[in-house]
Amino acid sequence: MSAHSARAISRHPETTRVQRRVFRLGHIEVEVIDHPDNGVTYGLRAAVPLVNGQRPPLLFSGHLETGMGTQARRLGHHFDQLEGRL
């Protein structure tokens, strides 16, 4: 089961073993979990207000792979260039 799911979060809301960080990118939330046993995973969801204290379900999740940091920086650089035109 994904550590990003609402059930997993409710079972283990605060744990010292799992590092959970949320980054906002416009109307998207990227949640990154660094789990000592299962590795680093990420999940994408719509960044909308909580409903009954719950975040919306994930649209996608996966394991961090080599090269993804470079891919994210390329996207960020491209966004920087496009923002100059706004």
Secondary structure, DSSP 8 states (H G I E B T S, - for coil): --TTSHHHHHHSSS-SS-EEEEEEETTEEEEEEEETTTEEEEEEEE----BTTB----SEEEE--TTHHHHHHHHHHHHHHHHTT-
